[in-house]
Amino acid sequence: MSLLDSIRQIIPGISRILNSDSCPTTSQDQPPFTPTYASICQARILLKSLNLPTELVLAILEYAEYWVQVSFSTSDNTRPSIANAGGGRATAAAMCLSADIYNAPLVREMGSSGGGGETVKLKKMEFRIQSRDQGWTSEGGQGGFATSSWVEVSILRRMAQACGEEERRGPETETGTGTIQSEDGPSEDEYLEDESSEDGYSEDGYSSDERSENGYWDGPQVYNDFVAKDGWQLVQRPGEAHYGPQWGEGGYAWYLQGNRVSAESEMYRIVWGRGGSSEGNEGKGDGEGFLEELRMGDKVIVWARARYPGWQCIVESVDVLVYFGF
């Protein structure tokens, strides 16, 4: 048996990559294989049994995208997240999902804090979004993506001075989970009362109940100002990241996907990798610098967004798949 045949037997799914030109298949014919942490450990042991150097073993696993997957979803929500620009507000944001990606049980298990001792590295993120706009427009462009209704994603980070640990600021890019544990994010209930006027409404017109129950904000910049006093902040995206209609908002989110103008609800799929690699449907953002910016302890927030009176973003579901390698 040749070395290549041995590798094919050890790593399910690599034959699909090696033979993709000669034996094309569709996702329906052969769904992607998602290994467990245990199967990855077993594959490494078997590859090393072939007397391969560690560097080559890791390169093979990387080429095969033999990564574990951690998922987050809004499937338990019974109602959509709706950003509605109106009522005197030029912009609107609704928080759809907050994902504590580094504090997932599997990630803790693999890292040194869980006894796995792995150097866990974030490899790829996939977003699946079911969404639409308000279903009509007087501005033209029906069926296209020149829209004022979109979905974006932010990175929420604990400020270093609030942590009391300078190492929290270290980039995740090529480091492991370490021993630092993720802390709970800011609770909206903690600061809503302080920011509301006597009639229960804050300066931007949202009541405390609307904020706590629906996650309504004028935009991520306003949210950033609120959580800053509790020691949290939103990370600003690099200037070259595709930003769509986000101008003038401080760069506190990455453009994820625009809604097709005046169309029915649609399922969008966006995949962001390192080095600016991205794939998906028309109207997606490129995610430039997003994965490189994520660090241990960060949380990922998905927003429904709308700009200009009459525009809405209605997000029915969000699924985030996070892929970790070593």
C-alpha positions in Angstrom: 0.0 0.0 0.0 1.4 3.4 -1.0 1.8 6.3 1.5 -1.0 8.2 -0.3 -3.4 5.3 0.0 -2.6 5.1 3.7 -3.4 8.8 4.2 -6.6 8.3 2.3 -7.7 5.6 4.7 -6.7 7.5 7.8 -8.4 10.8 7.0 -12.0 10.4 5.7 -12.8 13.1 3.2 -9.3 13.8 1.9 -10.0 11.6 -1.2 -12.7 14.1 -2.1 -10.0 16.8 -2.1 -7.3 14.8 -3.9 -9.7 13.5 -6.6 -11.8 16.7 -7.0 -10.8 17.2 -10.6 -11.2 13.6 -11.8 -14.3 12.7 -9.8 -16.4 15.8 -9.3 -19.2 15.4 -6.8 -21.9 17.7 -5.4 -22.6 18.4 -1.8 -25.8 16.4 -2.1 -23.8 13.3 -3.3 -21.1 13.6 -0.6 -21.8 15.9 2.4 -18.8 17.4 4.1 -17.2 15.3 6.8 -16.9 17.0 10.2 -14.4 15.1 12.4 -14.7 15.0 16.2 -11.8 15.9 18.4 -11.3 12.2 19.2 -11.0 11.4 15.5 -8.5 14.1 14.9 -6.3 12.8 17.7 -6.6 9.3 16.3 -5.7 10.6 12.8 -2.6 12.3 14.1 -1.4 9.1 15.9 -2.0 7.0 12.8 -0.2 9.5 10.5 2.8 9.6 12.9 2.8 5.8 12.8 3.8 6.2 9.2 7.1 7.9 10.4 6.0 11.3 9.1 7.4 14.4 10.8 5.1 16.4 13.0 5.2 19.4 10.6 4.0 17.2 7.7 1.3 15.6 9.8 -0.1 19.0 10.7 0.2 20.1 7.1 -1.9 17.1 5.9 -4.6 17.8 8.5 -4.6 21.5 7.5 -4.9 20.7 3.8 -7.8 18.3 4.4 -9.4 21.0 6.7 -9.6 18.3 9.3 -11.0 20.7 11.9 -13.5 20.5 14.8 -16.7 22.5 14.5 -18.5 24.5 17.2 -21.9 25.9 16.4 -24.2 28.7 17.7 -27.8 29.2 16.6 -30.9 31.3 17.2 -33.0 28.2 16.7 -34.6 28.6 20.1 -36.0 32.0 19.3 -39.7 32.1 18.5 -39.6 35.4 16.8 -37.4 37.2 14.2 -35.0 40.0 15.0 -36.2 43.2 13.3 -34.2 46.4 12.7 -36.7 49.1 11.8 -35.5 52.5 10.7 -38.3 54.9 11.5 -39.9 56.9 14.2 -37.3 59.7 13.9 -34.3 57.3 13.8 -32.2 57.2 10.6 -30.5 53.9 11.6 -31.6 50.9 13.5 -29.9 47.8 14.8 -31.3 44.6 16.4 -29.0 42.1 18.2 -29.7 38.7 16.7 -27.0 36.5 18.3 -24.2 36.8 20.8 -21.7 33.9 20.6 -19.0 33.3 23.2 -17.0 31.2 20.8 -13.9 30.6 22.9 -15.9 29.6 25.9 -17.6 26.7 24.2 -17.2 23.4 26.2 -15.3 21.7 23.3 -12.8 24.6 23.0 -12.2 24.5 26.7 -11.8 20.8 26.6 -9.2 20.9 23.8 -7.2 23.8 25.4 -4.8 23.6 28.3 -7.5 24.8 30.8 -9.5 21.7 30.0 -6.6 19.3 30.1 -6.3 18.8 26.4 -3.1 20.8 26.1 -3.8 21.8 22.5 -2.8 25.0 20.8 -6.2 25.8 19.4 -6.4 28.1 16.4 -9.4 29.6 14.8 -9.4 28.6 11.1 -12.8 29.5 9.5 -16.2 30.9 10.3 -19.4 30.1 8.4 -22.6 32.2 8.7 -26.0 30.9 7.6 -28.7 33.7 7.7 -32.4 33.6 6.8 -33.4 37.2 6.2 -35.2 39.8 4.1 -36.0 43.4 3.9 -39.4 45.1 4.2 -40.6 43.7 0.8 -41.0 47.0 -1.0 -39.1 50.1 -2.2 -39.7 53.3 -4.0 -36.1 53.7 -4.9 -35.8 51.0 -7.5 -33.1 48.3 -7.7 -35.5 45.4 -7.0 -33.8 42.1 -7.0 -30.3 43.6 -6.5 -28.1 44.2 -3.5 -27.8 48.0 -3.5 -29.7 47.9 -0.2 -30.1 49.8 3.0 -31.0 46.5 4.8 -28.2 44.3 5.8 -26.6 42.0 8.4 -23.3 42.7 10.1 -21.1 41.2 12.8 -19.1 42.8 15.6 -16.3 41.6 18.0 -17.0 42.4 21.7 -13.8 42.5 23.8 -13.0 43.1 27.5 -10.9 46.1 27.9 -7.3 45.4 29.2 -7.5 47.9 32.0 -10.7 46.2 33.2 -9.2 42.8 33.1 -6.1 43.6 35.1 -4.2 41.2 32.8 -2.2 42.5 29.9 -2.0 39.1 28.3 -5.7 39.3 27.5 -4.7 41.7 24.7 -2.4 39.2 23.0 -3.6 38.2 19.5 -5.1 34.8 19.1 -3.7 34.4 15.6 -1.2 31.6 16.4 -1.7 31.1 20.1 -3.7 28.6 22.1 -6.5 29.0 24.5 -4.0 29.3 27.4 -5.4 29.4 30.9 -7.4 32.6 30.7 -11.1 32.0 31.1 -13.7 33.9 29.2 -15.8 36.2 31.4 -19.5 36.9 31.0 -20.3 39.7 28.7 -22.0 42.9 29.8 -25.6 42.5 30.9 -27.9 45.1 29.4 -30.1 45.2 32.5 -27.1 46.5 34.4 -27.1 49.9 32.6 -30.5 50.3 31.1 -32.0 52.0 34.2 -29.2 54.6 34.4 -29.5 55.6 30.8 -33.3 55.9 30.7 -35.1 59.1 31.4 -38.0 59.4 33.9 -40.5 58.2 31.3 -38.4 55.0 30.7 -37.0 56.0 27.3 -33.3 56.7 26.5 -32.1 59.5 24.4 -32.4 57.6 21.1 -36.1 56.8 21.7 -35.9 53.1 22.8 -37.4 52.0 26.1 -35.6 49.9 28.6 -38.0 47.0 27.8 -37.3 47.3 24.1 -33.6 47.1 24.7 -33.6 44.2 27.2 -36.2 42.1 25.4 -35.4 42.8 21.7 -31.8 44.1 21.7 -32.7 47.3 19.9 -30.1 50.0 19.3 -29.5 52.8 16.9 -26.3 51.0 15.9 -23.2 49.3 17.2 -21.5 52.6 18.0 -24.3 53.4 20.5 -24.0 49.9 22.0 -20.2 50.4 22.3 -20.7 53.7 24.2 -23.1 51.9 26.6 -20.9 48.9 27.4 -17.7 50.9 27.7 -18.4 52.0 31.2 -18.7 48.3 32.2 -15.2 47.6 30.8 -16.2 46.3 27.4 -15.7 47.6 23.8 -16.4 46.7 20.2 -13.3 46.2 18.0 -13.0 48.6 15.0 -12.6 46.9 11.7 -9.6 47.8 9.4 -10.2 50.6 6.9 -10.0 48.3 3.9 -12.8 46.0 5.0 -15.9 46.2 2.7 -18.4 48.3 4.6 -21.5 48.8 2.3 -23.9 51.3 3.8 -22.1 51.5 7.2 -20.5 54.9 6.5 -20.2 57.3 9.4 -20.7 54.7 12.2 -17.2 54.4 13.5 -16.3 51.0 12.0 -17.6 48.9 14.9 -18.9 46.0 12.7 -18.0 44.0 9.6 -20.5 43.9 6.7 -21.7 40.4 6.5 -24.6 40.2 4.0 -27.0 42.5 2.2 -30.6 41.6 1.7 -31.9 41.3 -1.8 -34.1 44.4 -2.4 -37.9 43.8 -2.3 -37.5 40.0 -2.3 -38.8 37.1 -0.3 -37.0 35.7 2.6 -33.7 34.0 1.5 -31.1 31.8 3.0 -27.6 33.3 2.7 -24.3 31.5 3.3 -21.1 33.4 4.0 -17.7 31.7 4.8 -14.7 33.8 6.0 -11.2 32.4 6.3 -7.9 33.8 7.1 -6.0 36.1 4.8 -9.1 37.7 3.4 -10.4 34.5 1.9 -14.2 34.4 1.6 -17.0 32.6 -0.3 -20.7 32.8 -0.5 -23.5 34.4 -2.4 -23.9 37.8 -4.1 -24.1 40.7 -1.7 -21.8 39.3 1.0 -19.0 41.2 2.8 -15.4 40.0 2.4 -14.6 39.8 6.1 -11.1 41.4 5.7 -9.2 41.1 9.0 -12.1 39.6 11.0 -10.6 36.2 11.9 -7.2 37.8 12.4 -8.6 40.3 14.9 -10.4 37.7 17.1 -8.7 36.9 20.4 -9.2 34.7 23.4 -12.1 36.0 25.4 -13.8 37.8 22.5 -17.5 37.4 21.7 -19.1 37.6 18.3 -22.3 39.7 17.9 -24.5 39.4 14.8 -26.7 42.4 14.1 -29.8 43.1 11.8 -29.4 46.6 10.4 -31.5 49.1 8.5 -30.8 52.7 7.3 -33.2 55.4 6.2 -36.9 55.7 7.0 -39.0 52.8 5.8 -36.2 50.3 5.6 -36.2 47.1 7.7 -34.0 44.1 8.2 -35.9 41.0 9.3 -33.6 38.2 10.4 -35.5 34.9 10.9 -32.5 32.7 11.9 -28.8 32.8 12.3 -26.4 29.9 12.5 -22.7 30.4 13.1 -20.3 27.5 12.6 -16.8 28.0 14.0 -13.9 25.8 12.9 -10.8 25.2 15.1 -7.6 23.5 14.2 -4.2 23.0 15.8 
